[in-house]
Amino acid sequence: MSDTTTMSKSERAYTWVGARITSREFGPGYRLVLGEIARELDMSVVPVREAIRRLEAEGLVTFERNVGARVALADPDEYVHAMQTLGVLEGAAMALAADHITPDDLDRAEHLNARMREMLAHFDPHQFTVLNEQFHTILFEECPNPHLRDLVERGWARLNNVRDSTFAFVPARATESVDEHDEILRLVREGAAPSEIEDAARQHRWRTMNAYLDNRASR
């Protein structure tokens, strides 16, 4: 192990940030604020910037103009596979659950979505994602098929292992997402056909995936 007392400031910053990425203290999508890191390490921003560029070259960090540095997705292909699968499974689960969701459940989901809409003005992608998962859970947890419900829960767990928040990478997608939530809630409240609910839920998931892919392709 390297002796930190003999490291350059850039090397020390590289080691410090890299260790937190590896331990997932800084999860995928986490914003790396250079000034905060510099203050934590009692150094100027210059060596921190050098360290971040090195981590970017290794694929651990992404940097976007006017956005800054973020921890990269651990495995972009795994993320896409997880989103594709979850779109299919969750859509089916929500369609089956629709007849079992109570008005109180829908009110809770609507309240969560209202909180997510309020967050758009001062966007926190991590907290937005926490509320998003709670919203989705309300709509699939009453699925009467326990095997399907279990698969959806496993899909969420797998997704959480490869990213902290997709919305950290595509924040503009958040506004569209809450609008689509409103539409899904409308379909359930009005007793729409299961196939219509399933398609809306699946496309909602896949639009987020496609927004990430478009963002990745534009770099």
Buried (B, 14 or more C-beta within 10 A) or exposed (E): EEEEEEBEBBBBBBBBBBEBBEEEEBBBBBBBEBEEBBEEBEBEBEBBBBBBBBBBEEEBBBBEEEEEBBBBBBBBEBBBBBBBBBBBBBBBBBBBBBEEBEEEBBEBBBEBBBBBBEBEEEBBBBBBBBBBEBBBBBBBBBBEEEEBBEBBBBBBEBBBBBBBBBBBBBBEBBEBBBEBBEEBBEBBEEEBEBEBBBBBBBBBBBBBBBBBBEBBEEE
